[in-house]
Structures are given as C-alpha cells and as structure tokens.
Amino acid sequence: MDRIGLFRARHPDGRGATLRLRAARRRFERSTLALRKAALDHIDAQVPVDTMLKATLDRLAARACGAP
C-alpha cells in the first residue's frame, strides 16, 4: 500500500488532503518528465556542434602536418 492509501486508512475524512497530495505527485511527475525531455533535447542539440568541432580539428591537424 502506498502512502496515500496508508493516509486514507488512518484518516478516512482526509479526502481533501489526499486529493491535494495526488495532484502534487502528478505535478512533480510531469515536471520530472519535462526536465528529462529538456536534458535529452539539449544532448541531441550538441551532436551537430560536436561533429563540426571534430571536423574543424581534423582539418587543422591536417594543415599542421602538411606545413613545413
């Protein structure tokens, strides 16, 4: 039994508190999901930058090896 179930068993008239707790839990879960999505989007946005930087470094290294 979860915490909400235990609370309701001890306080049968605490329906308002139970509803508020459930709503708070749903908001927390949604915000956690939004944060995870934002983090994954940020990582995905870094891939093109990483590729561009690697190509630039390879180009510079090739120039340096060819220079006298």
Summary of the structure (lengths in Angstrom):
residues: 68
radius of gyration: 26.5
end to end distance: 75.0
largest distance: 85.7
contacts: 131
relative contact order: 0.06
helix: 88%
strand: 0%
